[in-house]
Amino acid sequence: MSAATSSASTVTKDFFLDDFASRQWDDDGYSGTRIACDKGAFVRAVQEIVDARGSGALVEGYAPFCKHVFVPNFVDAKVGNVEITRENEKLLRSGYGARSSAELAVLTRWFSASDVEAPRATHLDVILYSREQLELERAAVPSKGERAPLPNAPWGIISIKAQNEDYETPMQPITMMRNALGREHGGSGVPLEKDKYDASVAYWSRHAPIVASEDGANGD
């Protein structure tokens, strides 16, 4: 899942911006939340919020190496998915794609940003992986060239989700499956849990991501 963002401007004492999240700034066709503010300013803002909240700022994620920080939407990002209705279901698109060369292409569905309106979100779910986990994932995927070392901060920001909830919403079922496939296929190596998978299916049966390009398979 990961490659390091080496710029010192995107590193604070606790956080660094991983290249997996950099797509949300740099990739016009990214499937999910797009961020428009300066990368370094974003990381510093997250650090300031965590410092102000104290030890309870980091919320447990789906595995010990994963945490969340839920913050107000200070970048005016729009929600990354919308509910499927009778009126918009005819606009759903589908296709095969992968988020990176390390992953297998899978079938996904999405709404095109030109077809549906995405409202402004109330919150951001800033998803963190431990530096140790990101090191393991890097080691499992061969590199075509020399990679810069990960920054010396304990947590990497790997994804930002703009949403209207101040708690974790289910990751997509295919993301759970990708993770269960293992690090060599671009996942985290966490086994699939049926109860969490069923909750994901229930949520994503009623929702679909909004993407800016015709290829909707390069998101979370």
C-alpha positions as CSV (number, residue, x, y, z in Angstrom):
1,M,0.0,0.0,0.0
2,S,2.8,2.4,0.8
3,A,5.7,4.4,-0.5
4,A,7.2,7.2,1.6
5,T,6.6,10.9,1.1
6,S,10.1,12.2,1.8
7,S,9.5,16.0,2.0
8,A,10.2,17.3,5.5
9,S,7.3,19.7,5.1
10,T,4.9,16.8,5.4
11,V,6.4,15.5,8.6
12,T,5.6,16.4,12.2
13,K,6.7,14.8,15.5
14,D,3.9,12.2,15.3
15,F,2.7,12.1,11.7
16,F,3.9,12.0,8.1
17,L,2.0,12.0,4.8
18,D,2.4,8.7,3.0
19,D,2.5,8.6,-0.8
20,F,-0.6,6.4,-0.7
21,A,-2.5,9.4,0.6
22,S,-0.7,11.8,-1.7
23,R,-2.9,10.5,-4.5
24,Q,-5.7,12.5,-2.9
25,W,-3.9,15.7,-3.8
26,D,-2.1,14.7,-7.0
27,D,-4.3,12.2,-8.9
28,D,-7.1,13.9,-10.8
29,G,-8.8,10.5,-11.3
30,Y,-8.7,9.5,-7.7
31,S,-11.8,7.6,-6.5
32,G,-12.7,9.2,-3.2
33,T,-12.0,12.3,-1.2
34,R,-9.9,15.0,-2.9
35,I,-7.9,17.4,-0.8
36,A,-7.1,20.9,-2.1
37,C,-5.0,22.5,0.7
38,D,-1.2,22.4,1.1
39,K,0.1,19.0,2.1
40,G,2.3,20.2,4.9
41,A,-0.4,22.5,6.3
42,F,-2.7,19.6,6.4
43,V,-0.3,17.4,8.4
44,R,0.5,20.3,10.8
45,A,-3.2,20.9,11.3
46,V,-3.8,17.3,12.3
47,Q,-0.9,17.4,14.7
48,E,-2.3,20.6,16.3
49,I,-5.7,18.9,16.8
50,V,-4.2,15.8,18.3
51,D,-2.0,17.9,20.6
52,A,-5.1,19.9,21.8
53,R,-7.1,16.7,22.4
54,G,-4.5,14.7,24.2
55,S,-4.2,10.9,24.5
56,G,-7.8,10.2,23.4
57,A,-7.4,11.7,20.0
58,L,-6.3,8.5,18.3
59,V,-9.2,6.0,17.9
60,E,-8.6,2.3,17.4
61,G,-8.9,1.0,13.9
62,Y,-9.5,-2.4,12.3
63,A,-6.1,-3.7,13.5
64,P,-3.5,-2.7,16.2
65,F,-1.4,-0.9,13.6
66,C,-4.4,1.2,12.4
67,K,-5.7,4.4,14.1
68,H,-8.2,7.1,13.2
69,V,-8.3,10.8,14.0
70,F,-11.8,12.4,13.4
71,V,-11.6,16.1,12.8
72,P,-13.9,18.8,11.5
73,N,-13.7,19.3,7.8
74,F,-11.3,22.2,7.8
75,V,-10.4,21.8,4.1
76,D,-14.0,22.1,2.7
77,A,-13.7,18.6,1.2
78,K,-16.8,17.0,-0.3
79,V,-18.1,13.6,0.7
80,G,-16.5,10.7,-1.0
81,N,-19.6,8.6,-1.5
82,V,-23.4,9.1,-1.7
83,E,-26.4,7.0,-1.0
84,I,-27.9,5.0,-3.9
85,T,-31.5,6.0,-4.6
86,R,-34.1,5.0,-7.2
87,E,-33.3,8.3,-8.9
88,N,-29.6,7.9,-9.2
89,E,-29.0,4.2,-9.4
90,K,-29.2,4.3,-13.2
91,L,-26.1,6.5,-13.2
92,L,-23.9,3.8,-11.5
93,R,-20.9,2.7,-13.5
94,S,-18.6,-0.3,-13.1
95,G,-15.3,-1.6,-14.3
96,Y,-12.1,-3.4,-13.4
97,G,-9.1,-1.6,-12.0
98,A,-6.3,-1.6,-9.3
99,R,-5.1,1.2,-7.0
100,S,-1.4,0.3,-7.8
101,S,0.7,-2.1,-9.8
102,A,1.1,-4.3,-6.7
103,E,-2.6,-5.1,-6.6
104,L,-4.9,-7.4,-8.6
105,A,-7.5,-5.7,-10.7
106,V,-11.0,-6.0,-9.3
107,L,-14.6,-5.1,-10.2
108,T,-15.9,-2.0,-8.6
109,R,-18.8,0.4,-9.1
110,W,-19.0,4.2,-8.7
111,F,-20.8,7.4,-9.6
112,S,-19.1,9.9,-11.9
113,A,-18.6,13.3,-10.4
114,S,-20.2,14.7,-13.6
115,D,-23.4,12.8,-12.9
116,V,-24.0,13.4,-9.2
117,E,-23.5,16.3,-6.8
118,A,-21.3,15.7,-3.8
119,P,-22.2,17.8,-0.7
120,R,-19.6,19.3,1.6
121,A,-18.7,16.9,4.4
122,T,-18.9,17.7,8.1
123,H,-15.9,15.6,9.2
124,L,-12.7,14.1,8.0
125,D,-11.6,10.6,9.0
126,V,-7.8,10.7,8.9
127,I,-6.6,7.1,8.7
128,L,-3.2,6.2,10.2
129,Y,-0.9,3.2,9.8
130,S,2.1,2.7,12.1
131,R,5.5,3.3,10.6
132,E,6.3,-0.4,11.4
133,Q,3.4,-1.6,9.4
134,L,4.3,0.6,6.5
135,E,7.8,-0.7,6.5
136,L,6.4,-4.3,6.4
137,E,4.2,-3.5,3.4
138,R,7.1,-1.8,1.6
139,A,9.3,-4.8,2.1
140,A,6.7,-7.1,0.7
141,V,6.4,-5.2,-2.6
142,P,9.4,-5.2,-4.9
143,S,10.7,-1.7,-5.9
144,K,11.9,-0.7,-9.4
145,G,14.4,1.7,-7.9
146,E,15.8,2.9,-4.6
147,R,13.2,4.2,-2.2
148,A,13.8,7.0,0.4
149,P,13.4,5.8,4.0
150,L,10.2,6.4,5.8
151,P,10.2,9.6,7.9
152,N,11.0,9.2,11.5
153,A,7.5,9.7,12.9
154,P,5.4,6.9,14.5
155,W,2.3,7.3,12.3
156,G,1.8,7.6,8.5
157,I,-1.4,9.2,7.2
158,I,-2.5,6.7,4.5
159,S,-6.0,8.0,3.7
160,I,-8.5,10.8,4.4
161,K,-12.2,10.2,4.1
162,A,-14.6,13.2,4.0
163,Q,-17.9,12.1,5.6
164,N,-20.8,13.2,7.7
165,E,-20.0,10.9,10.6
166,D,-17.5,11.4,13.4
167,Y,-16.9,7.7,13.6
168,E,-15.5,5.0,11.4
169,T,-17.7,3.9,8.5
170,P,-17.1,0.4,6.9
171,M,-14.3,0.0,4.4
172,Q,-15.5,-1.4,1.1
173,P,-15.8,-5.2,1.0
174,I,-13.2,-5.4,-1.8
175,T,-10.7,-3.5,0.4
176,M,-11.2,-6.1,3.2
177,M,-10.6,-8.8,0.6
178,R,-7.5,-7.0,-0.7
179,N,-6.1,-6.8,2.8
180,A,-6.7,-10.5,3.4
181,L,-4.8,-11.4,0.3
182,G,-1.6,-10.2,2.0
183,R,1.1,-7.6,1.6
184,E,2.5,-9.1,-1.6
185,H,-0.7,-8.1,-3.3
186,G,-0.8,-4.6,-1.8
187,G,-3.0,-5.5,1.2
188,S,-2.2,-5.2,4.9
189,G,-2.3,-9.0,5.7
190,V,-5.2,-8.7,8.1
191,P,-7.6,-11.7,7.9
192,L,-11.2,-11.1,6.9
193,E,-13.7,-11.2,9.7
194,K,-17.2,-12.2,8.6
195,D,-19.2,-9.9,11.0
196,K,-17.2,-6.8,9.8
197,Y,-17.5,-8.0,6.2
198,D,-21.3,-8.4,6.5
199,A,-21.5,-4.8,8.0
200,S,-19.5,-3.6,5.1
201,V,-21.8,-5.2,2.6
202,A,-24.8,-3.7,4.3
203,Y,-23.3,-0.2,4.1
204,W,-21.9,-0.4,0.6
205,S,-25.0,-2.0,-0.9
206,R,-26.6,1.4,-0.2
207,H,-23.7,3.6,-1.1
208,A,-21.2,4.2,-3.9
209,P,-18.1,6.3,-4.2
210,I,-17.9,9.4,-6.4
211,V,-15.0,9.6,-8.8
212,A,-13.7,12.3,-11.2
213,S,-12.6,10.0,-14.0
214,E,-14.0,7.2,-16.1
215,D,-11.9,4.7,-14.2
216,G,-13.4,4.3,-10.7
217,A,-11.1,1.7,-9.3
218,N,-8.2,3.6,-7.9
219,G,-9.6,4.7,-4.5
220,D,-9.6,3.3,-1.0
